[in-house]
Amino acid sequence: MSNVGKSLLTAALCRIFRQDGYSAAPFKSQNMALNSFITADGSEIGRAQAMQAEAAGLEPSVLMNPILLKPTTDVGSQVIVNGKVRGNMRAAEYFRHKKELIPDIMTAYNTLASQHDIIVIEGAGSAAELNLKADDIVNMGMARLADAPVLLVGDIDRGGIFAQLLGTLMLIEEEERARIKALVVNKFRGDRSIFQSGVDILEERGGVPVAGVVPYIKCDIEDEDSLSDKLGNRTSGGIIDIAVIRLPHISNYTDFDAFLQYDGVSVRYVSGYRELGEPDMIVIPGTKSTIADMRWLRESGLETAVKRAAAKGMPVFGICGGFQILGKKTADPGNSEGGGEIGCMGLLDCETVFSAEKHQTQTSGKFAQIGGVLSALSGLRFSGYEIHMGETSCGGSALTDCGGTFSGSVYGCYIHGIFDEPEVSAAVVRTLYERKGLRFGGEGIDRKAYKERQFDILADEVRSALDMELVYKILDRR
């Protein structure tokens, strides 16, 4: 099922194979997520596949995720094929046509497979979605297309591990069962020996070996989607409290993971004005539905709360859709994200008009000479990427040499990952400390080096839990 840990185990295996001297690459034929990434050639893929590529020591490529679905409503998504927008489709329409995308999938897979020793394919959701089975292109259907052996993963932390694994084996067809070479029990807490009888039951009734019981691993790896534990509302546990507004269509919330590296800094996601409290900084993140989420902010009372905080001089930072929300108005005349027009918060002197063309690019630059609370960012360099449908015209003062603007303590731009450079995140943290009359004694943390350490922690834990000799035998089809 979803959130059993497929994405992290894919990353772990990619890292382990790399450590063992192989060239390994991740692959997910179809991903549904609002967290996305822009590759060096301007293609849009799922953020999880970019993370897995980093674990493998590779540059993220559109070959790793040829189809990306970004939900725009409860029944429809923007369909991205080979990194470019194909259009918006309702679910029923997409299901009628998705098998037509198999040539795109196989071209990407075969090209990737020709470049690497091992491809680690990640499924999506459950391997036994009986109502979707006929047109499956991402789970057992993809395993069939690639003639791949399968590891079936279950999440013991959520309960029902026997129903998950044995139930899946019972529900799928004989040809599909033959592809499943081993089971993996994931997110185990406590004494592993206590579960030995459970392993015996799984192997006896399932007819395949258990490749390992993987513990609940404490490492800081980017999560894939809205099921992330990070999005749960938490009380501030840090000296510095950064509140991120959890928009209904929130995207790219990994933009703020850099702050989680710092001792004394907490990042929490809030969905109501009563939860907001008095943070040290408010962030409005990206969204796939700016107009709908602006309407939600107004109806929930959070718009008023954010405006009140900004009036008191609290720093407010908007990225992408959050940048648009902080402006005066957003219009979608071409129905790119649902259509309509709405007056926004009016905290920044800018207006946005949506168009059919999507802006997708990696970018780097530096902050302008800016004022307000975050003036310490002036002149600092950053790198990241932009991904948006709208074009925003701004008055007032420029935030960066790549666009964006600021007014007083309110800042906005389109650049995802703008906080990832150690000098940038440290400048923000230092400023917030100083506003409380405290001294920040730490230094900027190299985000790339930090992530490399986390990947090694993940790989070490998974390697010690899995029977890697069995995994290699499965690869060799022995």
C-alpha positions in Angstrom: 0.0 0.0 0.0 1.0 3.6 0.0 3.6 4.8 2.5 5.0 1.4 3.3 8.5 2.8 2.5 9.0 1.8 -1.1 10.6 5.1 -2.0 13.2 4.9 0.8 14.0 1.3 0.2 14.5 2.0 -3.5 16.9 4.8 -2.5 18.6 2.5 0.0 19.1 -0.3 -2.6 20.4 2.2 -5.1 23.0 3.4 -2.5 24.0 -0.2 -1.5 24.5 -1.2 -5.2 26.6 1.9 -5.7 28.7 1.1 -2.6 29.2 -2.4 -4.0 30.6 -1.0 -7.3 27.6 -1.2 -9.5 25.9 1.5 -11.6 22.3 1.5 -10.3 19.4 3.8 -11.3 15.9 4.3 -9.9 12.8 4.0 -12.1 9.1 4.7 -11.5 7.0 4.6 -14.7 4.1 6.6 -13.2 4.3 8.8 -10.1 1.4 10.8 -8.6 2.8 13.6 -6.4 2.8 17.3 -6.1 6.5 17.3 -5.0 8.4 17.6 -8.2 11.9 18.4 -9.5 13.3 20.1 -12.6 16.3 18.2 -14.2 19.2 19.9 -15.9 17.5 19.8 -19.3 14.3 21.4 -17.9 12.2 18.2 -17.6 9.8 17.7 -14.6 10.0 14.5 -12.7 8.8 13.3 -9.2 10.9 14.6 -6.4 11.3 11.1 -5.0 13.1 9.9 -8.2 15.5 12.9 -7.9 16.2 11.9 -4.3 16.8 8.3 -5.4 19.1 9.5 -8.1 21.2 11.4 -5.5 21.4 8.2 -3.5 22.7 6.4 -6.5 25.2 9.2 -7.2 23.5 10.2 -10.5 22.2 13.3 -12.0 18.4 13.1 -12.0 17.0 12.3 -15.4 13.5 12.3 -17.0 14.2 8.7 -18.0 13.7 7.8 -14.3 10.1 9.0 -14.2 8.5 9.3 -17.7 4.9 9.9 -16.4 4.1 12.3 -13.5 0.6 13.1 -12.4 0.1 16.3 -10.4 -3.5 16.4 -8.9 -5.3 19.7 -9.5 -8.7 18.6 -8.1 -10.0 15.5 -6.4 -10.9 14.0 -9.8 -8.3 15.4 -12.1 -4.5 15.9 -12.7 -2.0 17.6 -14.8 -0.4 14.9 -16.9 3.3 15.2 -17.6 4.9 12.9 -20.1 8.6 12.8 -20.7 9.0 15.8 -18.5 6.6 18.1 -20.3 2.9 18.9 -19.8 0.6 16.9 -21.9 -2.5 18.6 -20.5 -5.1 18.3 -17.7 -7.2 15.2 -17.6 -10.0 13.9 -15.4 -9.2 10.5 -13.8 -11.6 8.6 -16.0 -10.1 10.1 -19.2 -6.6 9.3 -18.1 -7.4 5.7 -17.3 -8.9 5.3 -20.8 -5.7 6.4 -22.4 -2.9 5.5 -20.1 -2.0 2.2 -21.9 -1.2 4.4 -24.9 1.8 5.7 -22.9 3.5 2.3 -22.7 5.8 3.1 -25.6 7.0 6.2 -23.7 7.5 4.1 -20.6 9.5 1.4 -22.3 11.6 3.8 -24.3 12.6 5.5 -21.1 13.2 2.2 -19.3 15.2 0.6 -22.0 17.4 3.6 -22.5 18.0 3.8 -18.8 18.7 0.0 -18.6 21.2 0.3 -21.4 23.2 2.9 -19.3 23.3 1.1 -16.0 24.0 -2.3 -14.4 20.9 -2.4 -12.2 17.5 -0.7 -12.4 15.5 -0.5 -9.1 11.9 -0.1 -10.1 9.5 1.4 -7.6 5.8 0.6 -7.8 2.9 2.9 -6.7 0.3 2.2 -4.0 -0.6 -1.4 -3.9 0.4 -4.4 -6.1 -3.2 -5.8 -5.8 -5.5 -3.0 -6.9 -7.9 -5.4 -8.6 -10.1 -2.6 -10.1 -7.1 -1.0 -11.8 -5.4 -4.2 -12.7 -6.3 -4.4 -16.4 -4.5 -1.2 -17.3 -1.7 -1.4 -14.7 1.5 0.2 -16.0 3.3 0.8 -12.7 3.1 -2.2 -10.4 3.0 -5.9 -11.5 2.2 -4.6 -15.0 5.5 -2.8 -15.1 7.3 -5.8 -13.6 5.9 -7.9 -16.5 6.9 -5.3 -19.1 10.5 -5.2 -17.7 10.5 -9.0 -16.9 11.7 -8.0 -13.4 11.8 -10.0 -10.2 9.8 -8.3 -7.3 10.4 -7.6 -3.6 7.0 -7.2 -1.9 7.2 -4.6 1.0 4.8 -4.3 3.9 4.7 -1.8 6.8 4.5 -3.5 10.2 4.3 -0.1 12.0 0.8 0.5 10.7 -0.4 -3.0 11.7 -1.8 -5.8 9.6 1.5 -7.0 8.1 0.1 -10.5 7.5 -2.9 -9.2 5.7 -0.7 -6.8 3.7 1.8 -9.4 2.5 -0.2 -12.7 2.5 -3.3 -10.9 1.3 -1.5 -9.5 -1.7 -0.1 -12.9 -2.6 -3.6 -14.4 -2.5 -5.2 -11.7 -4.6 -2.7 -11.5 -7.5 -2.5 -14.0 -10.4 -0.2 -17.0 -10.5 2.1 -15.5 -13.1 2.4 -12.4 -10.9 3.1 -14.5 -7.7 5.9 -16.2 -9.6 7.6 -12.8 -10.0 7.6 -12.1 -6.2 10.9 -13.6 -5.0 11.0 -12.3 -1.5 9.0 -10.4 1.2 10.3 -7.4 3.2 8.9 -6.4 6.5 9.5 -2.6 6.9 9.5 -0.1 9.9 9.9 -2.7 12.7 10.3 -1.3 16.2 11.7 -3.2 19.1 13.5 -6.6 19.5 13.8 -8.3 16.1 14.0 -11.7 17.6 10.4 -11.4 18.9 9.1 -11.4 15.4 10.9 -14.6 14.3 7.6 -16.6 14.6 6.1 -14.0 12.3 8.8 -14.5 9.7 8.2 -18.3 9.9 4.4 -17.7 9.3 5.1 -15.4 6.3 7.5 -17.9 4.7 5.3 -20.9 5.3 2.1 -19.4 4.1 3.6 -17.1 1.5 5.8 -19.7 -0.1 8.7 -17.2 -0.6 11.5 -16.2 1.8 11.5 -13.1 3.9 14.5 -11.1 2.7 14.6 -9.0 5.9 12.9 -7.2 8.7 14.0 -3.6 8.3 13.9 -1.4 11.5 12.2 2.0 11.7 15.2 4.0 10.6 15.9 7.4 12.0 17.4 9.4 9.2 16.5 12.6 7.4 15.5 11.7 3.9 13.1 13.7 1.8 9.5 12.3 1.9 7.5 11.8 -1.3 4.0 13.0 -0.8 1.1 14.2 1.4 1.4 11.1 3.6 4.6 12.5 5.0 4.9 12.5 8.8 6.4 16.0 8.5 3.1 17.5 7.5 1.4 16.5 10.8 0.7 19.5 13.1 3.2 19.8 15.9 3.8 22.2 18.7 7.0 24.1 18.4 9.9 22.2 20.0 12.6 24.6 19.2 14.0 27.9 20.2 13.1 29.1 16.7 9.6 28.3 15.4 9.1 28.3 11.6 5.4 27.8 10.6 4.6 26.6 7.1 1.0 26.9 6.0 -0.3 23.5 5.0 -2.2 24.4 1.9 -4.8 21.9 0.7 -2.8 21.4 -2.6 0.7 21.9 -1.0 3.6 21.1 -3.2 7.4 21.0 -2.8 7.3 21.2 1.0 10.9 19.8 0.9 11.9 23.4 0.3 12.1 23.9 4.1 14.0 20.7 5.0 17.2 22.7 5.2 16.1 24.3 8.5 15.5 20.9 10.1 19.3 20.4 10.1 19.8 23.0 12.7 19.6 22.4 16.4 17.0 24.6 18.1 14.9 25.1 14.9 11.5 23.5 14.5 9.5 23.5 11.3 5.8 22.8 11.7 2.9 22.7 9.3 -0.4 24.4 10.3 -3.8 24.1 8.8 -5.8 26.6 11.0 -5.4 30.0 12.5 -5.6 28.7 16.0 -2.6 26.5 15.3 -0.5 29.3 14.0 0.3 31.0 17.3 3.3 33.4 17.3 6.0 31.8 15.2 9.3 33.4 14.4 8.7 33.2 10.6 5.7 32.2 8.4 6.2 30.4 5.1 3.6 30.0 2.4 4.8 27.1 0.2 4.0 26.1 -3.4 0.6 24.9 -4.4 -0.8 23.2 -7.5 -4.1 25.2 -7.2 -3.3 28.8 -6.3 -6.8 30.2 -6.6 -8.5 27.4 -4.7 -5.9 27.6 -1.9 -6.2 31.4 -1.7 -9.9 30.9 -1.2 -9.2 28.3 1.5 -6.8 30.7 3.3 -9.5 33.4 3.3 -12.3 31.0 4.5 -10.1 29.4 7.2 -9.1 32.7 8.8 -5.4 32.1 8.1 -5.2 35.0 5.6 -6.2 37.4 8.4 -3.7 35.8 10.8 -0.9 36.1 8.3 -1.6 39.7 7.5 -1.8 40.5 11.2 1.6 38.9 11.8 3.1 40.7 8.8 1.8 44.0 10.2 3.8 43.3 13.4 7.0 42.9 11.4 7.1 39.1 11.4 8.9 37.8 8.4 6.7 36.1 5.8 8.2 34.2 2.9 6.3 32.9 -0.1 7.6 30.4 -2.7 6.0 29.8 -6.1 2.3 29.5 -5.4 2.9 31.1 -2.1 4.6 34.0 -3.9 1.5 34.4 -6.0 -0.8 34.3 -3.0 1.1 37.1 -1.3 0.5 39.4 -4.4 -2.5 41.4 -5.3 -4.3 39.2 -7.7 -4.2 35.9 -9.6 -6.1 35.2 -12.8 -6.4 31.9 -14.7 -8.1 32.9 -18.0 -7.0 29.7 -19.8 -8.2 27.3 -17.2 -4.6 26.0 -16.6 -5.4 25.2 -12.9 -9.1 25.3 -12.7 -9.8 28.8 -14.1 -11.2 31.9 -12.4 -9.7 35.0 -10.7 -9.2 36.0 -7.1 -7.9 38.9 -5.1 -4.9 37.7 -3.1 -3.4 38.9 0.2 -2.0 42.1 -1.3 1.2 42.0 0.8 3.4 42.2 -2.2 3.1 44.6 -5.2 2.6 41.9 -7.9 -0.1 40.2 -10.0 -0.1 36.8 -11.7 -1.7 35.7 -14.9 -1.7 32.0 -15.7 -0.9 30.7 -19.2 -0.8 27.3 -20.9 3.0 27.4 -21.1 4.9 26.0 -18.1 8.1 27.5 -16.9 10.6 24.8 -16.0 14.2 25.5 -15.4 17.1 25.1 -13.0 18.4 28.5 -11.8 21.1 30.1 -9.7 21.8 33.7 -8.7 22.1 35.9 -5.7 19.9 38.0 -3.5 19.6 41.7 -4.3 20.4 44.3 -1.7 17.2 43.8 0.3 15.8 45.4 3.4 13.6 44.3 6.2 14.0 41.5 8.7 16.0 39.3 6.3 18.4 41.9 5.0 21.3 39.6 6.0 20.4 37.6 2.8 21.7 40.5 0.7 24.2 39.4 -1.9 24.2 35.7 -0.9 24.2 33.2 -3.7 21.6 30.4 -4.1 20.7 27.7 -6.6 17.4 25.9 -7.2 14.7 25.5 -9.8 11.5 27.1 -11.0 8.3 25.4 -12.0 5.2 27.4 -12.5 2.4 28.1 -15.0 1.9 31.8 -14.1 3.8 34.9 -15.1 4.1 37.4 -12.3 4.6 41.1 -12.9 6.1 43.0 -9.9 6.5 46.5 -8.8 8.6 47.5 -5.8 12.0 46.1 -5.0 13.6 43.0 -6.5 14.4 40.1 -4.1 16.9 38.4 -6.3 18.6 38.8 -9.7 16.3 36.0 -10.9 13.0 37.8 -9.9 10.8 38.0 -6.9 10.1 41.0 -4.8 9.9 42.1 -1.1 8.1 44.8 0.9 8.9 45.4 4.5 9.1 42.0 6.2 7.3 40.1 3.3 9.3 38.3 0.6 8.4 36.2 -2.4 9.9 34.4 -5.4 9.5 31.4 -7.6 12.8 29.6 -6.6 12.4 26.1 -5.1 15.4 25.2 -3.0 16.3 28.8 -2.3 17.2 28.0 1.3 19.4 25.0 0.5 22.7 26.8 0.4 24.3 26.7 3.8 25.0 30.5 3.9 21.3 31.2 3.1 19.8 28.9 5.7 22.3 30.0 8.3 21.6 33.7 7.6 17.9 33.1 8.2 18.4 31.1 11.4 20.9 33.6 12.7 18.5 36.5 12.0 15.7 34.8 13.8 17.9 34.1 16.8 19.0 37.7 17.0 15.4 39.0 16.8 14.8 37.1 20.1 17.9 38.6 21.7 19.9 35.4 21.4 23.2 34.5 19.8 23.3 31.8 17.2 26.6 30.0 17.6 26.3 27.5 14.8 27.5 27.6 11.2 25.8 27.0 7.9 25.3 23.3 7.2 26.3 21.9 3.8 23.0 20.5 2.5 24.6 18.2 0.0 27.1 16.8 2.4 24.4 16.4 5.0 22.2 14.4 2.6 25.1 12.2 1.6 25.6 11.2 5.3 21.8 10.5 5.6 21.9 8.2 2.5 24.8 6.3 4.1 22.9 5.9 7.3 19.9 4.6 5.4 22.0 2.2 3.3 23.9 0.8 6.4 20.7 0.1 8.3 19.0 -1.6 5.3 22.1 -3.6 4.4 22.3 -4.9 7.9 18.6 -5.9 7.9 18.3 -7.4 4.4 19.8 -10.7 3.2 21.8 -9.1 0.5 23.2 -12.4 -0.7 19.6 -13.4 -1.4 18.9 -10.1 -3.2 21.9 -10.6 -5.4 20.8 -14.2 -6.2 17.4 -12.8 -7.1 19.1 -10.3 -9.5 21.1 -13.0 -11.1 17.9 -15.2 -11.5 19.7 -18.1 -9.9 
